[in-house]
Amino acid sequence: MHKICDISMEKNILHENQRIASLNQDIFREHGIRAFNVLGAIGSGKTTLVESLYQGMKEERVGAIAGDLTGEDDHSRFRALGMPSVSINTGKDCHLDAHLVNHALEDLPLEDIDYLFVENVGNLICPVDFPLGTEADIVVISVTEGDDMIRKHPLIFSMSGIAVLNKVDLADIMEVDLDVIRRDHGKVNPNGILVECDARKGNGLEELAHHLKLPYSRPL
């Protein structure tokens, strides 16, 4: 009996999340905003990736939503760069959901934003079932996490059109075989895109921006 109730409740939660995600999508469309869901484990470099993309899009109107269990570290970094930003603390929840993002949109100057990066909570499992209404998911991993991350978390990579392999400059130091990661990604998502970069230095971001159709120019 409890199992039946749990399954029914989960279906209702996911259905309601999808409904609100559709509402978010309508809001983005109404305001002409291109929104991206940035996923990845803690320490993969999500915040640095968004910061570096923004540095090459300074002529554009770019905003951010920073999702974390607690604190405002990433939100503060975005604000320090001059980006309109809202912080979402999820407490014990290991993912953002469409409802939280919907409320965050109320606190953003949507009329002044053309591109919005939603940095999800650092996790490669929980966010999979909770679309936010963004146009694309970007999942970020780094070589410091080892070369087995895709094999261990195949679902999120199979569902994300673009994967970013960050910190490739550290591959030799970490003794990580990039070919293993490339091969695993090709197996899990044959039609997906894997971009290799060093977000801190900006290497590889031109390719990522190209795939996302972003007006990016690498800072001099």
N, C-alpha and C positions, 0 to 999 in steps of 0.2 A: 504493500500500500504506500509506504513512504517513497519507494523508488518511483512509482507511477506519478505521485505528486511532484517529486523532484524533476522528473522529465517534463511534465506538463508546465511547471513553473519556468524551467529553462527555455522551453519553446516560446513562452509568452514574453520573457525578457528579450530574447533574440529578435522576436517579431517586432516588439516595441522599439528596440534599438534601430532596426531597419527602417521603421516608419519615420523616426526622428532624423536618421541619416538622410532620408529623402528630403525632409524639410530643410536640412542644412544645405543640401545640394541646390535646392531652389533659391536659398538665400545667396549662395555664392553666384549662381547664375544671374539673379536679379541685380546684384551689385557688380557684375563683371569681374569676379575674383577667381583666380586660378589657385586652388588650394591643394596642398600636398601633405600626406601623412608620413612623417619620418619615424621609422621604427628601428629598434636595435637594442642590444643589451647595454647595461651600464658600462661606460668606458669605451664604447665602440667609436665615439667621436661624432655623435649626432649634432650636438650643440656647435662644435667647431665647424662641421660641414655647413650648417645653416649660416653661421657667421661669415664663413669664407664666400659662400654664394652671395650673401648680401653685399659683401665688400666689392664684388664685381657687378652688382646691380644697383649701385647707389643712385643712379639717375632714375630708378624705378621706385614705385610706392610699394614697399614690402613690409608685411607685419608678421607676427609670430604668436603662437600659443605654446606655452611651456608646461608640459605635464610632468609632475613628479609626485612621489608619495608624500613628501613634505618639503618645506623650504622653498626659497625663491632664487637659488643660485643661477639657474639657466635663464630665468626671467630677467634677473638683474643684468646678466651679460648682454641680452638682447637690448634692453633699455639703454645700456651704456653706449651702444652703437647708434642709438637714435631710432630704433625700430619701435613702432607701436606694438605692445606686447601685453598679454594677460597670462597670469600664472594660475594653473589648476593643480590643487593638491588633492590626491585621491585617497589619502589615508592608508587603508589596508588593501585597496583595490590595485591590482598590478597592471592596469590598463586604463586608457581613456575610453569613454563611450560617447555616443552621439548626443546624449542628453547633456553631459558636461560641456561638450564643445558648443552646443546650442546656446547655453547660458553664457559661455565665455564670449560668444559673438556679440552679445548685448553690450559688452564692455569695450568693444573695439570700434574705432572710427571707420566703419566699413566703407564709407564713401571716399575715404582717403587711402584705400588699400587695393592694389591690383593683384598682388601675389601674397599668399599666406602659407607659412610653414607651420604645421602642427607637429611639435615634437612630442611623441608619445612617451609614456612611462618606459623606463629601461627594462625591457622584457621581450623574449622571442616566442613566448607561448600564448599568454593571455590575450594580447590584442587581436589575434587572428579572427576571432568570432565577432568582433565589434567594429564594423565599418563606420566611418565618421561622416561620410558624404563628400569626402575629398575626391579629386579626379584621379589621383594615383597614389599608390603606396610605394615608398622608397625604404627598403630594409638595409641597414648599415651593419657590417661586421668589420672587425679589424684583425690583422694577423696576430695580434697579441692574445687573441682568444683561441688560437690553435687552428689547425687545418681540418678539423672535423666538425666545425659548427654547422655546416649545411647538412651533413649527414644526421646530426643530432636533432636538427630543427627543420625537417624538410617541408612541413606544411606552410610555414610563413614565406619560404622562398618560392614555393610552387604557386602561391597566390599573389606574389608581388612582381609586377612587371619589370621593376628595376632593382637590382641589388648593387650595393656599393661595397667594395672591398677596400677598406681604409688602412692607413699606416703601412702601405706596401714598402716604404723605405726601411722598415724594420724587419722585413721578411728574413734576411740572412741572419740577423742578430737573434731572432726568435727561432731560427732553424725551421721555418715553415715553408713547405713546398707549395708555391702558388699554383702549379699545374694540378695538384690534387684538388684545390678549391675550385679551379676552373672546371675541371672534369665533373666534380660533384654537382656544381650548379647546372651544368649542361644536362646532367641526368635528371635532376629534379625539375628543372624548368627549361626544356629545350628551346622554347620560343622567348625566353626572358633575356634581359640584358644585364651583363655584369660589367661594372665600371670599376677600374682599379685606380686608386688615387691616394694622395697624401694631402688630406684636407687642410692640415696646418700650414703647408707651404703653397697650397693651391694647385698642385700638380694633379692633372686628370679632371679638373672641374669643368674645363671647356667641353670635354666629351659628355659629361653628365648633363650640363646645361643644354647641349645639342639635343640629347635624347628627350629632355623635358621641354624643349622649345622655350628656353628661358633667354632673355636678352642679357647675356652675361659677357663681360669683357674682363679678362684677368688684370688685376691691378698691377701697375708698374712697380 
